Amino acid sequence: MTSALPTPARHRAATAGGDLPPVTMFGPDFPFAYDDYLQHPAGLGAVPPSHHGTEVAVIGGGLSGVITSYELMKMGLRPVVYEADQLGGRLRTVQLDGCADDVVAEMGAMRFPPASTALFHYIDEVGLETTPFPNPLAECTPSTVVDLKGASHYARALDDLPPVFAEVSRAWDQALEHGARFGDLQQAIRERDTDRIKEIWNALVPALDDQTFYGFLCDAPSFASFRHREIFGQVGFGTGGWDTDFPNSILEILRVVCTGADDDHVSIVGGCQQLPLRLWQRVPDKVVHWSGDTNLDALHPDGPLPAVTALRRTADGEIAVTDASGATRDYRSAVFTAQSWMLLSKIDCAEDLLPADHWTSIERTHYMESSKLFVPVDRPFWRDVDPVTGRDRMSMTLTDRMTRGTYLLDHGPDQPAAMCLSYTWCDDSLKWLPLSARERLDVMLKSLRAIYPDVDVRSHIIGDPVTVSWEAEPYFMGAFKANLPGHYRYQRRLFTHFAQDDLDPRHTGLFLAGDDISWTAGWAEGAVQTALNAVWGVMTHFGGSTDPTNPGPGDVFDRIAPIDLPDA
């Protein structure tokens, strides 16, 4: 069931306290209102008419690449998209055997916070429906089972769990307040008080850049108990356990929680890959230069060009792009939206494409591993009521067993449904890597049988399992970026690359985008925001500009730029 509110109003109404403004992914590193920029009637800007029809290479057809291409097309430029695999990137939806079209497996992104207001601009534009996602203890989740150290706890709300879980929840709230001024920071984000956000966040960055997530917990008086830290790691709150993030920078975690990225998730009915596919087919309401029926599909009659194999600078400063067919085309500007590690391994790159410190930043990028396995089932049997206990036969499950997180995706009574039997990260994901889909399924069912000994999950499965390990995908080599302690300077270089006034001219014209360039990797909002940065960069590279009433991210860069930490 979708929300009773119309889609745009729903996202603007995502407040935590009635009259309070909503928490959105506004900053904190770069507090620019991308949603307002997108909705302004003046548009994102314009290039001089002499450049209309000029080709711009867009390398990567994930969400960032498709949005970059869509907006460049609207300005009158001609995006030329290269895609090694399939449009959508980690917005990858797979149809499950024996199920209706809307019963799918989301192999990458599968849940989206309403705080992602720039993302929802495009979700709304292409007319997609959303529905609440059944996270642990979410209002839409019938029940949750927390299984730790062989003991299972059934709950419909946090208060149904043993008191220690509420203690852990309070400890997390207190740690955020004690170590990160969470209340003040989130209030500033609600109010879009840029100066206040910068004041708070710019003090936290140098203080916490060298701190791990786990170290932050250990420093918090509220988490003096190892037992509390262990439970928090294995169960967490919101989307589940956090322990796979423990080695990462605490700044990464603060960016998620202070912007509401882990709250009130929804899924896209029919699958999230529809978003890039619909944008590819969409004829914009307003487009410059091109005929009124132009879309990205029309500009690519044979589909995207194949994988890029080499990037070079030409003698006159253009960017030469060679693809897997052996063809080379030269461009005055290009946008690279694929995983940045591709520039180190899959693509033969000339060193003068980027400054030396940017290459270092790419090389030091740290990616999280991630794996999933889905199966189609005959019906949502988990809603059957156990006549003895009065409980659901099965629940959304968090456990310290191999499955870690199991999600139950209902599509109506007696209708085929989907089970995400396991969703794991980092070391937990690597445990699955050598196993085939069938072997993974057997291990997962063994784990679930230990939690639900009277439930025969296998008897309900009606088709083959589908699985992914993103670290093994040749054009990804990981799920998404997650900075380690000390990586802030590297991330800043990559995110700010779109503002090229201070770069040597020989390093300009190529722009980086994608969620691993963003401050909020792993969230589609970051892919959108960096795409819009790159669009602004390309526009200005061609001598274009924004309307004075709607300044873009580069126009206000000097005032809101991420704090620049000294190297010495």
C-alpha distance (Angstrom), angle and dihedral (degrees) to the residues before:
residue distance angle dihedral
M1 . . .
T2 3.81 . .
S3 3.78 125.7 .
A4 3.77 118.4 -76.4
L5 3.80 89.2 -129.3
P6 3.80 120.3 84.1
T7 3.77 110.0 -101.5
P8 3.84 102.0 -104.3
A9 3.80 92.9 44.6
R10 3.77 91.3 48.5
H11 3.79 92.6 62.4
R12 3.77 94.7 44.3
A13 3.82 88.3 48.1
A14 3.81 94.4 55.6
T15 3.78 94.6 115.8
A16 3.75 128.2 146.8
G17 3.78 96.9 -145.8
G18 3.78 118.3 27.0
D19 3.79 104.6 -105.2
L20 3.81 94.9 25.8
P21 3.81 115.5 111.2
P22 3.81 113.2 -109.6
V23 3.77 123.8 -93.2
T24 3.80 107.6 -116.2
M25 3.79 136.4 173.4
F26 3.79 89.5 -92.4
G27 3.78 103.5 146.4
P28 2.95 135.0 -88.4
D29 3.82 92.8 -175.1
F30 3.80 95.4 30.1
P31 3.82 109.4 14.5
F32 3.79 99.9 -162.1
A33 3.82 120.9 147.8
Y34 3.80 99.3 -125.9
D35 3.80 90.8 167.7
D36 3.80 92.9 56.7
Y37 3.81 90.3 43.9
L38 3.81 89.8 55.2
Q39 3.80 95.2 46.3
H40 3.80 97.4 47.6
P41 3.83 112.3 114.6
A42 3.82 91.0 -133.9
G43 3.79 90.6 67.5
L44 3.79 129.1 -139.8
G45 3.80 96.4 -58.7
A46 3.79 141.4 -83.5
V47 3.79 141.0 -101.2
P48 3.82 123.4 -140.0
P49 3.82 112.1 -84.8
S50 3.81 89.4 -117.7
H51 3.81 87.7 71.4
H52 3.79 96.8 48.7
G53 3.79 109.4 126.7
T54 3.80 93.1 20.0
E55 3.78 112.7 146.5
V56 3.80 120.3 -118.0
A57 3.80 120.0 -172.5
V58 3.81 114.5 -129.6
I59 3.78 110.0 -168.9
G60 3.79 111.4 -157.4
G61 3.79 128.8 30.2
G62 3.78 99.3 -141.2
L63 3.78 122.0 118.1
S64 3.80 93.2 -74.2
G65 3.80 92.7 49.1
V66 3.80 94.2 46.9
I67 3.82 93.3 48.6
T68 3.81 91.0 46.3
S69 3.80 89.5 51.4
Y70 3.80 93.7 44.5
E71 3.81 93.4 52.8
L72 3.82 94.5 42.7
M73 3.80 89.0 51.6
K74 3.81 90.2 52.3
M75 3.83 88.5 55.0
G76 3.81 91.1 55.1
L77 3.80 98.1 -101.7
R78 3.81 121.4 125.4
P79 3.81 112.2 -122.5
V80 3.80 114.6 -155.2
V81 3.79 107.5 -159.0
Y82 3.80 123.9 -152.8
E83 3.81 117.1 -164.5
A84 3.80 126.0 176.6
D85 3.80 97.0 -168.5
Q86 3.81 125.2 5.9
L87 3.77 136.2 -34.6
G88 3.77 111.0 -91.2
G89 3.79 103.5 45.6
R90 3.79 107.5 -153.7
L91 3.80 89.3 -2.2
R92 3.80 85.8 89.1
T93 3.79 119.8 156.8
V94 3.82 123.1 -173.3
Q95 3.80 124.2 -165.5
L96 3.81 112.5 -127.6
D97 3.81 123.1 -131.8
G98 3.78 116.9 -94.6
C99 3.82 94.9 4.6
A100 3.78 137.4 116.2
D101 3.80 118.0 -98.2
D102 3.79 93.8 -95.9
V103 3.84 94.0 54.2
V104 3.77 100.2 88.3
A105 3.77 143.6 148.3
E106 3.79 115.6 -118.4
M107 3.77 102.1 -149.9
G108 3.79 95.5 -176.3
A109 3.78 125.3 10.2
M110 3.79 112.1 17.7
R111 3.82 108.5 155.6
F112 3.78 130.0 47.3
P113 3.81 130.2 -167.8
P114 3.82 118.7 -132.5
A115 3.81 84.8 -129.6
S116 3.84 85.6 77.5
T117 3.78 92.3 88.7
A118 3.82 97.6 161.3
L119 3.80 90.0 51.0
F120 3.79 91.0 49.5
H121 3.80 89.9 52.6
Y122 3.80 86.5 70.0
I123 3.81 95.3 37.3
D124 3.80 87.4 55.9
E125 3.80 93.1 42.9
V126 3.80 93.3 58.5
G127 3.81 93.2 41.2
L128 3.79 101.2 -117.1
E129 3.80 121.1 165.2
T130 3.78 123.8 -134.6
T131 3.77 134.0 -158.4
P132 3.83 131.3 -166.4
F133 3.79 113.0 -86.2
P134 3.84 117.2 -128.7
N135 3.78 100.9 -121.1
P136 3.81 118.2 165.0
L137 3.81 111.6 -66.1
A138 3.81 91.5 -4.5
E139 3.80 116.0 151.3
C140 3.81 90.7 -111.7
T141 3.82 93.2 49.5
P142 3.83 110.5 95.7
S143 3.79 93.0 -149.8
T144 3.79 142.9 -19.8
V145 3.79 130.4 -145.1
V146 3.79 119.7 -156.4
D147 3.79 110.0 -162.3
L148 3.81 116.7 -172.4
K149 3.79 130.5 162.9
G150 3.76 91.5 -11.0
A151 3.81 96.4 -51.3
S152 3.81 120.3 110.1
H153 3.80 124.5 -155.5
Y154 3.82 121.6 -165.2
A155 3.80 118.3 -150.8
R156 3.77 143.3 167.3
A157 3.81 91.5 -174.8
L158 3.79 137.0 12.5
D159 3.80 91.6 -98.1
D160 3.82 89.8 63.2
L161 3.80 91.1 65.6
P162 3.81 123.6 82.7
P163 3.83 113.3 -80.2
V164 3.81 93.2 -103.8
F165 3.83 90.0 72.3
A166 3.80 91.6 56.6
E167 3.80 87.7 47.8
V168 3.79 89.9 54.9
S169 3.80 91.2 48.0
R170 3.80 91.2 52.4
A171 3.80 90.6 45.7
W172 3.80 90.0 57.0
D173 3.80 92.3 49.4
Q174 3.79 90.6 49.2
A175 3.82 92.6 46.7
L176 3.79 91.0 53.5
E177 3.78 91.7 50.3
H178 3.79 94.7 43.3
G179 3.78 97.4 45.7
A180 3.80 105.4 27.4
R181 3.83 110.8 23.6
F182 3.78 85.7 -119.1
G183 3.80 98.1 174.3
D184 3.80 94.1 51.0
L185 3.80 92.8 44.5
Q186 3.78 95.3 48.9
Q187 3.79 92.0 46.4
A188 3.81 89.6 53.3
I189 3.82 89.2 50.4
R190 3.82 90.5 49.8
E191 3.79 90.5 52.2
R192 3.81 93.2 40.0
D193 3.79 87.6 -128.6
T194 3.78 97.2 168.2
D195 3.80 96.1 -174.3
R196 3.79 92.3 50.2
I197 3.81 92.3 47.0
K198 3.79 90.6 51.2
E199 3.79 92.3 47.2
I200 3.81 92.9 54.0
W201 3.79 100.5 35.4
N202 3.80 96.0 42.7
A203 3.80 88.2 58.4
L204 3.82 93.3 47.2
V205 3.81 96.3 50.8
P206 3.83 98.7 64.5
A207 3.80 91.0 37.7
L208 3.82 94.9 52.0
D209 3.80 107.0 25.5
D210 3.80 91.6 99.8
Q211 3.81 94.5 45.1
T212 3.79 126.4 100.3
F213 3.78 121.9 -142.0
Y214 3.79 89.4 -112.3
G215 3.79 92.2 48.3
F216 3.79 89.5 52.5
L217 3.80 89.8 54.9
C218 3.79 91.8 47.4
D219 3.80 90.9 52.2
A220 3.81 91.9 52.4
P221 3.82 113.1 94.0
S222 3.80 89.2 -144.6
F223 3.83 90.5 61.8
A224 3.81 97.5 50.2
S225 3.81 88.3 121.8
F226 3.80 115.6 84.8
R227 3.80 87.9 -154.5
H228 3.80 90.2 60.3
R229 3.81 91.9 48.3
E230 3.80 91.0 48.7
I231 3.79 93.6 50.3
F232 3.79 91.2 46.1
G233 3.80 90.2 51.8
Q234 3.77 93.9 49.5
V235 3.80 99.2 39.7
G236 3.79 110.2 12.3
F237 3.77 117.8 167.7
G238 3.78 132.9 -89.8
T239 3.81 105.2 22.9
G240 3.80 97.5 9.2
G241 3.79 139.6 -97.8
W242 3.77 122.7 12.8
D243 3.79 104.2 -166.7
T244 3.80 95.2 104.2
D245 3.81 85.7 63.1
F246 3.79 94.6 50.1
P247 3.86 94.8 101.6
N248 3.81 92.3 50.4
S249 3.79 126.9 93.5
I250 3.79 113.7 -80.5
L251 3.82 86.6 -133.5
E252 3.81 88.2 69.7
I253 3.79 90.8 55.8
L254 3.80 94.5 44.9
R255 3.80 90.5 54.0
V256 3.80 89.1 57.0
V257 3.79 99.7 45.9
C258 3.81 99.7 39.2
T259 3.81 92.6 53.0
G260 3.80 96.7 46.4
A261 3.80 92.9 -114.0
D262 3.80 91.3 140.1
D263 3.81 96.2 48.5
D264 3.82 137.8 92.2
H265 3.79 96.5 -5.3
V266 3.78 123.9 -164.1
S267 3.79 131.6 -167.7
I268 3.80 127.0 -141.3
V269 3.79 113.3 -109.2
G270 3.79 108.7 -117.6
G271 3.80 94.2 13.2
C272 3.78 138.6 -56.9
Q273 3.81 95.4 -104.9
Q274 3.78 86.2 76.5
L275 3.81 88.5 76.0
P276 3.83 97.9 66.4
L277 3.80 91.4 34.5
R278 3.80 92.6 52.9
L279 3.82 91.9 45.6
W280 3.81 87.9 51.8
Q281 3.80 89.5 56.3
R282 3.80 98.0 35.8
V283 3.81 120.7 112.7
P284 3.83 104.4 -146.2
D285 3.77 119.3 -123.9
K286 3.79 89.4 -126.2
V287 3.79 125.6 25.2
V288 3.81 132.1 165.9
H289 3.83 124.0 -135.4
W290 3.79 97.3 -6.8
S291 3.78 125.3 93.1
G292 3.79 116.6 -92.5
D293 3.82 94.0 -102.7
T294 3.81 96.9 52.4
N295 3.78 120.5 127.1
L296 3.79 135.0 160.2
D297 3.77 91.0 -93.3
A298 3.80 90.9 56.6
L299 3.82 90.3 50.9
H300 3.83 88.8 53.1
P301 3.83 104.3 44.3
D302 3.82 91.2 168.2
G303 3.79 94.6 39.5
P304 3.80 127.3 -105.8
L305 3.77 117.4 -28.8
P306 3.82 115.1 -101.8
A307 3.79 129.6 -94.4
V308 3.78 117.9 -47.8
T309 3.80 112.0 -117.0
A310 3.81 102.6 175.7
L311 3.80 140.6 20.0
R312 3.80 123.4 -164.9
R313 3.81 141.1 164.8
T314 3.78 115.0 -119.2
A315 3.79 122.8 -139.1
D316 3.80 90.5 -99.3
G317 3.81 93.8 49.6
E318 3.79 100.4 -99.3
I319 3.78 123.1 133.8
A320 3.80 116.0 -110.2
V321 3.80 113.4 -152.0
T322 3.80 119.7 -165.0
D323 3.79 118.8 -168.3
A324 3.79 134.9 -161.7
S325 3.80 91.8 -88.9
G326 3.80 89.0 63.0
A327 3.81 93.7 -111.9
T328 3.81 119.2 135.5
R329 3.79 125.0 -157.2
D330 3.79 127.9 -177.6
Y331 3.80 123.1 -135.8
R332 3.78 134.6 -175.0
S333 3.79 88.5 -141.6
A334 3.79 138.0 14.5
V335 3.80 137.3 -176.0
F336 3.80 120.2 -147.1
T337 3.82 110.9 -155.2
A338 3.82 103.1 159.5
Q339 3.80 124.7 99.8
S340 3.80 105.0 -60.1
W341 3.81 92.7 -130.3
M342 3.80 86.8 69.7
L343 3.80 86.8 74.5
L344 3.81 88.7 61.4
S345 3.79 100.7 45.1
K346 3.80 119.9 9.1
I347 3.81 97.8 38.0
D348 3.80 125.4 57.4
C349 3.80 100.7 -133.7
A350 3.77 132.0 -172.1
E351 3.79 110.5 -126.6
D352 3.79 93.2 -130.0
L353 3.80 91.5 67.1
L354 3.81 89.0 87.1
P355 3.80 137.6 15.6
A356 3.81 114.6 -91.8
D357 3.81 94.4 -109.2
H358 3.81 90.2 54.7
W359 3.80 90.2 55.6
T360 3.80 87.9 51.6
S361 3.79 89.9 51.5
I362 3.80 91.8 51.7
E363 3.78 91.9 47.6
R364 3.82 91.1 51.5
T365 3.81 94.5 48.9
H366 3.78 109.6 125.4
Y367 3.80 118.2 -146.1
M368 3.80 127.9 -159.3
E369 3.79 118.1 -133.2
S370 3.80 117.4 -132.7
S371 3.79 137.1 -178.4
K372 3.80 136.9 -176.8
L373 3.76 137.9 -178.7
F374 3.80 124.6 -163.0
V375 3.79 132.0 -174.5
P376 3.81 130.8 -172.6
V377 3.80 115.4 -125.8
D378 3.79 132.3 -165.2
R379 3.80 95.8 -115.4
P380 3.83 141.8 -21.2
F381 3.81 92.0 -77.9
W382 3.81 89.8 164.7
R383 3.80 88.3 78.1
D384 3.79 91.1 64.8
V385 3.79 109.7 112.7
D386 3.78 119.1 -124.6
P387 3.83 103.6 -126.2
V388 3.79 91.8 -146.7
T389 3.81 101.3 47.6
G390 3.82 100.3 22.7
R391 3.81 88.0 -132.9
D392 3.80 131.5 124.7
R393 3.78 110.7 -85.4
M394 3.79 89.2 -123.8
S395 3.80 135.7 6.8
M396 3.75 143.3 -165.3
T397 3.80 97.4 -73.4
L398 3.79 134.5 -146.6
T399 3.78 114.5 -176.4
D400 3.77 145.0 157.3
R401 3.81 88.3 -129.2
M402 3.81 122.0 100.2
T403 3.81 95.7 -81.8
R404 3.83 93.8 57.4
G405 3.82 95.2 178.3
T406 3.83 126.6 27.9
Y407 3.82 119.3 -176.6
L408 3.80 125.9 -164.7
L409 3.80 114.7 -149.8
D410 3.78 112.1 -162.6
H411 3.82 122.7 -161.1
G412 3.79 100.4 178.3
P413 3.82 137.8 -58.0
D414 3.80 114.8 -50.9
Q415 3.82 90.8 0.0
P416 3.82 123.9 122.1
A417 3.78 110.9 -91.9
A418 3.80 141.0 -173.9
M419 3.77 131.8 -114.2
C420 3.77 121.9 -161.6
L421 3.79 92.7 -155.2
S422 3.78 93.9 -173.4
Y423 3.79 137.7 10.7
T424 3.78 112.6 179.6
W425 3.80 141.4 166.0
C426 3.82 140.6 -150.5
D427 3.82 113.1 -26.2
D428 3.80 90.4 8.7
S429 3.79 89.2 54.4
L430 3.80 93.2 47.5
K431 3.81 89.3 57.5
W432 3.81 87.9 67.0
L433 3.80 97.3 43.3
P434 3.84 99.6 94.3
L435 3.81 93.7 45.3
S436 3.81 127.3 93.0
A437 3.79 120.2 -128.2
R438 3.81 90.7 -98.4
E439 3.80 92.5 48.4
R440 3.79 90.2 49.1
L441 3.78 90.3 50.4
D442 3.81 92.2 52.7
V443 3.81 92.9 51.2
M444 3.81 92.2 46.3
L445 3.79 93.5 50.3
K446 3.79 89.5 49.7
S447 3.81 90.4 54.0
L448 3.80 93.1 47.2
R449 3.79 92.0 46.6
A450 3.81 88.6 59.6
I451 3.82 88.7 56.5
Y452 3.82 97.2 38.3
P453 3.82 105.5 28.2
D454 3.83 93.2 170.3
V455 3.82 96.4 50.6
D456 3.81 118.9 89.4
V457 3.80 100.5 -158.2
R458 3.79 93.1 171.5
S459 3.81 92.4 62.2
H460 3.79 90.1 62.1
I461 3.82 97.2 50.3
I462 3.82 111.0 108.9
G463 3.82 103.0 177.9
D464 3.77 147.2 19.7
P465 3.79 120.6 -60.9
V466 3.80 118.5 -110.8
T467 3.77 120.7 -149.9
V468 3.77 143.3 173.9
S469 3.79 136.8 -167.9
W470 3.77 105.1 -168.0
E471 3.81 92.9 -160.0
A472 3.81 87.8 63.2
E473 3.81 95.6 48.6
P474 3.84 104.4 107.0
Y475 3.81 95.4 -141.2
F476 3.81 95.2 45.2
M477 3.83 110.4 31.1
G478 3.78 89.2 -169.3
A479 3.77 141.7 14.9
F480 3.79 102.6 -105.3
K481 3.77 145.0 -35.2
A482 3.80 120.2 -79.6
N483 3.78 115.7 177.6
L484 3.77 119.8 -129.3
P485 3.81 121.1 -144.7
G486 3.79 110.5 -67.8
H487 3.79 94.2 25.3
Y488 3.79 98.0 106.8
R489 3.81 93.7 99.2
Y490 3.80 90.9 52.0
Q491 3.78 92.1 49.8
R492 3.78 92.2 48.3
R493 3.80 92.1 54.3
L494 3.80 92.1 52.2
F495 3.80 97.2 43.8
T496 3.82 94.4 46.6
H497 3.81 93.9 46.3
F498 3.82 90.4 102.7
A499 3.84 90.3 68.9
Q500 3.81 97.9 72.2
D501 3.80 104.4 166.7
D502 3.80 91.5 110.3
L503 3.81 96.2 45.5
D504 3.78 124.3 101.8
P505 3.85 106.8 -100.0
R506 3.82 89.9 -117.1
H507 3.81 88.5 64.3
T508 3.80 97.8 49.2
G509 3.80 131.4 96.1
L510 3.80 97.3 48.7
F511 3.81 113.0 93.5
L512 3.79 129.0 -166.3
A513 3.81 121.5 -139.9
G514 3.79 139.3 156.4
D515 3.75 134.6 95.4
D516 3.82 93.6 -75.1
I517 3.82 88.3 61.4
S518 3.79 90.0 51.5
W519 3.78 129.0 85.4
T520 3.80 89.8 -120.3
A521 3.79 104.4 50.8
G522 3.77 114.3 179.1
W523 3.79 91.3 38.6
A524 3.79 119.6 94.3
E525 3.80 88.7 -137.9
G526 3.80 88.3 71.3
A527 3.80 90.6 54.8
V528 3.81 89.7 52.0
Q529 3.80 95.5 46.5
T530 3.80 94.7 49.5
A531 3.81 90.3 46.3
L532 3.80 89.1 56.6
N533 3.81 90.1 47.8
A534 3.79 89.8 53.3
V535 3.81 92.2 47.5
W536 3.82 88.7 54.2
G537 3.81 89.0 48.3
V538 3.80 94.5 51.2
M539 3.81 91.3 45.1
T540 3.80 92.9 53.8
H541 3.81 91.6 41.9
F542 3.81 86.7 61.9
G543 3.79 91.8 48.2
G544 3.79 95.3 -99.2
S545 3.78 129.3 135.4
T546 3.76 144.6 -165.8
D547 3.79 125.9 -103.2
P548 3.83 109.6 -91.5
T549 3.80 89.5 -122.2
N550 3.82 91.9 56.8
P551 3.80 111.3 39.8
G552 3.78 116.4 -168.5
P553 3.81 130.6 -134.0
G554 3.79 93.1 -87.2
D555 3.78 93.9 47.8
V556 3.81 91.7 62.2
F557 3.79 95.5 31.3
D558 3.79 97.8 113.1
R559 3.80 92.2 55.5
I560 3.79 99.6 46.1
A561 3.81 103.5 24.4
P562 3.80 116.9 140.4
I563 3.78 112.2 -92.2
D564 3.80 111.2 -88.0
L565 3.80 110.5 -134.1
P566 3.81 115.9 -152.0
D567 3.80 118.2 -110.6
A568 3.80 93.8 -143.5
